[in-house]
Amino acid sequence: MKLTEQFWDESYKNNDIGWDLGEISPPLKTYFDQLTDKDLKILIPGGGNCYEAEYLHSQGFKNVYVVDLSKTALDNIKRRVPSFPSAHLIHMNFFDLDMTFDIIIEQTFFCAINPNLRPLYTIKTSELLYDHGKVVGLLFDAPLNADKPPFGGNKSEYMNHFHTRYTIKIMEQARNSHPSRTGKELFFKIIKKP
């Protein structure tokens, strides 16, 4: 599998992005609506068209960052939301990022990377978080594909990945999934261990 910058950019140029809902994911909107501190530093890795970043920006969150390998995906965000700070749209491999955040939002990225990189994802997210920072979001709770993204998984697999570096606060079936994902995703919140 060659999940390269070219692969992802071609996917967005050709609109070959079946995982893209075309709108903010309902469980994440519900989570965002509970956040009151608009100064939180939030990262959305592999954000793609990132309707989540658009929504947070529209709600007055000032420190939202999106990192993606696809320049086309980042350009799509800027085209839709011209006021989104260009410096917060980072064209880079997530694993090369060197910043620190309060929250990392997971929306299809974990299930888009090669499954062999999942242990590295756990390490990298913990390195990018402030003490007691969180990863919050959604994970596919279904087998899905073996040869191309999105790659699925299940709760016990995810728990095994995260338990060494994180305290798992919530990992349960999402209650208000988009209709196309009902019964197929887990909402989770994990907190970096000291």
Order of alpha helices (4+ residues) and beta strands (2+ residues): alpha-alpha-beta-alpha-beta-alpha-beta-beta-alpha-beta-alpha-beta-beta
